[in-house]
Amino acid sequence: MSVIGLRVTVLGAGIAGLAVARALALRGAAVTVVEQAAAIAEVGAGVQVSPNGAAVLRALGLGTALEAVALRAQAVALCDGLTGNVVTRLEVGRLVPDQGYHFVHRADLIEVLRQGAVGAGVKLRLGARGEAVSLNGVRPVVGIAGGAEDCGLLIGADGLHSLARAALNGASAPFFTHQVAWRALIAGDGGPDVAEVHMGAGRHLVSYPLRAGSLRNIVAVEERQAWADESWSLRGDPDGLRAAFANFSPRVRGWLDQVQEVGLWGLFRHEVAQVWQRALPQGGVAILGDAAHPTLPFLAQGACMALEDAWVLAAALASTDSLAAGLAAYEAARKPRCGRIVAAANANARLYHLGGVARPLAHLALNLGGRIAPRAVLGRFDWLYGLDVTKGA
């Protein structure tokens, strides 16, 4: 079907929402993005954009803008958290050289996507809070600022607590993983463009440079019984962070000594949504990004899955003969892949936090594998990084 003139309302102006807005607007849709915040701004944090995500940004015409704000990563180094010794090094910069593996500040990526959306003719409605989604009529209806508005196509890119997901699937109850994540930025130290994963029993810390090396991003995950809210805005205690990683290497402790402000949020496991879309007599609804498949942050694929979703949804709608067929094709294409990525992230959580005798044995196996067959170790993720959804694969 042609999406020219299709009236689209996108809930949420994050990575998923802005990307799908540009993807559809470039194909001729009339797109409005509704965002509850008064301004499009992101909390300070780093994002890893692997080749599969970079391919989407390039296909959206935003490759040059990405290169202007991001660092091209050389490698991911898995390190023993206690000694700082490198266990193995994954040369991710060689994965798909044409696309690259990037480190980017989330705010910078959001701004690239915002400019891209506006440049494609997308309308932004800021300070407009979505209150409810109804799918009981011929078209989707969304409550905004006390009023009800019907939509042609409603896209829920509204994150973990998605109104659109709830309308499609009913209420869900995620469970606390007994892990919390600390997030901080410190001044850059001139280190290499490498993501370092420092692994210890029941905890790990990831760090990499941002903004031409002027900043260093830190995400530290700790297993614990104490509850923490699932919120990006909760503030933590820097001394608590330092205490949790007090037995880590001098390199890690040196970074943490510089932390003055830190975010803290609980990690909850959500099921991949059972239903991603529904066609109505005169419209339809779809969800994407965290609204469809929230993931734990142990494979750095949240942003990339959102970008892939955005491209595939727009392409499916433009290449099928009806809205219903396009929505169904989108769900069929994305659900298996996103389920596999979420499962792989869960598995990484276990690997990073090994303790006891399993820990040195696992590190030895990683080290030997990296020395004897480095391409084979990295090749375990060819299915992830090597797929370019913009080529219809």
N, C-alpha and C positions, 0 to 999 in steps of 0.2 A: 504494500500500500504506500501511497505517497503521504509523508507527514507534513507536507506543505500546508500551512494554515492550521494544523492540529493545535488545539488549545491545551496547553500543558501547565499544570501547577506543580511545582516542586516544593516540598516541605523540607527546609533545612539548607543552609548555605555553607556547608562544610565541603570537604573534598569531593564526596560522592555527589552532592547536590549541584555544585557548580560545574563539575565535569559533565554530568548528564545534561545539564542545561545548555552548555556550549555544544555538546554533541548533537542534540536535537535541533537547536537553533540554526546550526550550520546546514542542517537538512531542510530548513524552511519552517519549522514549527514555531508557533507563537508561545514563548515560554516566560512564565513569571516564577521567580523564586521567592518564597515566603520565609522570612527569618525572624525569630522572636527577639534577637538582640538588636539594639539600636544602631550598631555598626558591626561590620564584618571584621572581626579581630580574633586572633587565636592566642591561647596561652603559650608561653615560651616552651618549646619542646622540639626535639629533632625528629625527623622522619627519614626512613630509608626507602629509597625508590629504586628497586631492582630492575633489571632489564625489561621484565614483562610490564611493569608500570610505566617505564620510560617510553616504551613503544607506543602506548596509548597517548601520552602527552605529545609525542612527535606527530602522531596521526591527527591529533586535534590542532596541529599548527603551533604548538607551544614548546617545541624542542629548544629553540634558541633562548626563550625566556627561562626554561629550566636550567640550561647551562650557565646562564648569567647569575643565578642565585645559589646554585648547588656546587658541591665539591664532588669530583669523580673519585670514588673509592678505589683504593688499590687492593685491599684484602680485608678479610675478617679473621682475626687472630683469637683462637681459643686458648686461654691462659689458666694456669693453676692460680686460684685466688690467693693462696697463702704465700707462695713464693714469687709470683709474678712471671714464672717461666712459661714460655710459649709451649703449649701442648701440640698444637698443629695450626697451620695457617692455610686458609682457603683463599686462593687468588681470584676473588670475585670480579676484579677488574678485567679479567680475561674471558669471562663467561660469554658475553655477547658484546664485543667491542663497539659495534655500531650503535648500540643503545647505551651501554654504560651502566654502572651501579653508582647511585648518587646518595650523598648525605645532604639534607636540606632542612632548614628551619621551617617548622610547620606554618608559621605566619607568612613566610616568603612564598611557600607553595600555594597557600590560600590566596594570596594577592595575585600570583600568576593566573590562577583559575578565575578569580573575580574579574580581572581585566579581560581575560579571554571570553568570559560569559557576556559581559557588557559590550565588548567589541563585536560579538555575534548578534547583538540585538536583544539580549535577555533583559527583562525588567526585574529589578530588585525591590521587594517590599520589606523594608526593615522595621523593626519594632512591632511586628505583627505576630502575635502568639497564636499558634494553632491550639484549639481547645478540644476538638473531637473530630472523628471521621465517621461518616455514616455511608454504608454501601447498600442501603435498603431501597433506593429508588432506581430510576433509569440511568442516573449519572452519579458519580461520587460527590458527596457533599462534605465540606470541611468547615468547621466552626472557627472563625477568626475574629478576634476582638469583639466578641459578643454577637456577631452576625453569622449567618449561614451562607456559604457560597458554593455553587455547584461547579464542577470541573469537567473538562473533556477527558483528559488523562491526568490522574493524580499520582505523583511519584513520591513515595515516602523515603526521603533521605535524612530522616529525623533521628537517627542514632539509636542508642541502647534502649531508650524509653519511647519507642516509636508509636505514634498514634495509628499510623497506617498498618503497622505489623499487628497491633492489637485488634484492629478492625478485621483483618484477614484471619487471624489465628486465635483470637481470644487472649486472655491474660496468661502470662507465663511467670514462672518462679525460678529465677536463676539461683545457683547455690554458691556460697562463699567457698573459695578454694583454700582458705587459710593461707593465702599469700597476699602480701601488700607490695605495692610498687612506689618507690620514691623517685621523684623527678626533679632535676636541678640543672642549672647552667652556671658555669664558671668561666673565667677568662681563659682564652686559648693559651697553649704552651708550646706551640711550634712543632708539635708532634706530627708523625706521618698521617696521611689520609687513610687510616685503618680503623675499623671498628674492633675494639678489644672487648672480649667477653671473659670476665674473670670469674671462675667457677669455684664454689665452695660448698660444703655440706649444708643443705637447706637454704642456700642463698646464692645469688650471683649478681654481678654488676656489669653493665654494658656502657661503653663510652666511645665517643667519636667526635671529631671536630666539625664545626659549622662555620658558615660565613667567612670563607677564606682563612679559616684557622683562628679567627679572633675570639671564638667561643668554643667551649667544650661541653657537649651534651652528656648527661649522666642519667641513667635509669638503673635503679638498684631494686632487686626483688628479694624479699625475705619471707620465709615461711614462719607463721606464728598463729597462735590461737585467737589472739585479740581481734575483734571485729573492726573493720574499717569500711566507711561508706564507699559506694561505687560512684565517685564524683571526681571530676578533673579539677575542681576548685578548692578541695580540702587542703588546708595547709598542714605541714608536718613540722617536727622539731629537728633542726639540723644536728643537735647533740644526740638525739635518738638514732638518726641515720649513722652517725659516726660510731656510736656504741654497737650497732648491729654488725658493723664490718670492722671492728677493732682488731681482729686477728688477721686481716688481709694484708697484702704486701705493702711496703712503704709507698710504692707508686699510687696505689688506690687510696691509702690513707692521706697522702699528700693532696690528692684531688679533693677529698672530703673535708679536709681542714679549711678549704677555701669556700665551702658552701655557706651562704648566709641566709638563703631562703630556699625552702624545699616544698614541693607538692607531695601529697600522699593520697593514694587511693587503693581501695580494696579490689582484688581481682576476683571476678565472678565468672563462672562458666555458664554460658547461655547455649541452648540448643540451636542449631541451624533451623530457621523457620520451616515449618512443614509446607506452608502455602506462601508463595512469593507474589502472586498476581491473581487478578480476577477481571474478566471482561463483563461489563454491564450492557444493557440494551443500547445505550447511547454514550458509552465511555468505558473507562477501566481504571484500574489501580495497580501499581507495582511497587515493590520495595527493593532497596539495594543498599550496599555498604553495611554498616553496623546494624541497621534495622533488620537486615536479612540474616546476617551471619557474624555476630560478634565473635571476636577471637582473642585469645590470650596473646600477649605481645612477645612471644618467644620464637617467632619466625619473621618478624618485621614485615608482615604482609597486609596489615589493615588498610593502609593507603592504597597499595597496589590492587588489592581485591576490589576496592571501591572504584578505582579507575577502570579496571577491566569490566566491571558491571556496567558502568556508564556507557562504554563503547558498545558492548554487546546488546544492551537494551535498545539503544538508538539504531544500531544496524539491523537488529531483528525486526523492529517496527517498520523500517524502510524497505526491507527485502521480502516481506510476506504480503499476502493479499488481504489481510484484515487485521484490525487491532487485536482481536482475540488470538489469531494465529501468531502474531508477533510477540504478544505477551507470553504465550505458551512456549514459543521457541526460546525466548530469553530464559525462562525458568529451567527448561530442559538443558540448556547449554551451561548454565552457571551452577546449579545446585550440586552436581557431583564434584566439580573442581573445588568449589569453596568448602565443601565438606571434607575433602582430602587435605586442604590446607589447614583447616581448623584442627584436624586430628594430628597433623604433623607438628603444629605448634604445641599441642598438649604433650606430645612425646618429647619435644625439646625441653620442656619444663622439667621432666624427670631426669634427663641426661645432665642438665646443668647443675642439679642439686644433689647429685649422688654423694653418699657418705660411706664411712666404714671401708671395708675391703673392696667394695665395688668401685669406689672412686679411683684408686690408683690403677686398677685393672682396666677400667674404661679409658683412662688417660693414656695408658700404655698402648692400647689398641688404636686410639686416635693418632698417637704419635707415629706408630709403625705404619699405619695406613697412609698418613701424610707423606712419609718418607719413601715408601715402596711404590705406592700408586696414587700420587696426589690427584691425578685427573679422575680416577675412579671415585675418590672421596667426594669431590665436588660434583661429579656426574650423578650422584644420588639425587640431586635436585634439578637435573635437566628438565624433568617434567614440569617443574615450577617456573624456573627462570627462562627456559628456552621457548615457552609458548608465547606467540604474538597473536593476541585475539584480533588485532586489526587486519590480519591476513585471512581471517575466517577459519583458522586451524582448530 
